[in-house]
């Protein structure tokens, strides 16, 4: 049976060992994220899609890191991480209306934005979560330029396949003079690396 984000699924085949979202996780985010994303979590789950190109994540594991980048002192459920690129770009959903009574997909102004933790570059990508998955992520130029497919294939050949909640990262970090080439990269725990990169950025 087709789901709202079926175009994304058809373009980016779900990987093995996906973890379907529990009822508790679905309930936690029901008022804060679009129903189409919750449907994707429930139908397929967290993990890699598109041969490792993009990893859907449990926001709870990465919320504190995102809020650190955004310099929020308190929890802001209107800014939630939803995915990582293979190289650690944090993709997050924003409810720009900022209302506390829950998300209204028809009324609220929303977008999907990103942060590059290696450079602190950030920007809005699209004005709809459905457009992000079914259009942006499925565009061949985006797949090559934003998600760096060719670099991913070269890095994976040298450094091995990513495990769940892992990313590739430059060694040394770009802020310390690294160049991000596949031969000068490694792979490791995404949460650990993103926290290290955040501290590096804050103390730089």
Buried (B, 14 or more C-beta within 10 A) or exposed (E): EEBBBBBBBEBBEBBEEBBEBEEEBBEBBEEBBBEBBBBBBBBBBBBBBBBBBBBBBBBEEBBBBBBBBBEBEEEBBBBBBBBBBBBBBBBBBBBEEEEEEEBEBEEBEBBBBBBBBBEBEBEEBBEBBBBBBBBBBBEEEBBEEBBBBEBBBBBBEBBEEBEBBBBBBBEEBBBEEBEBEBEEBBBBBBBEBBBBBBEBBEEE
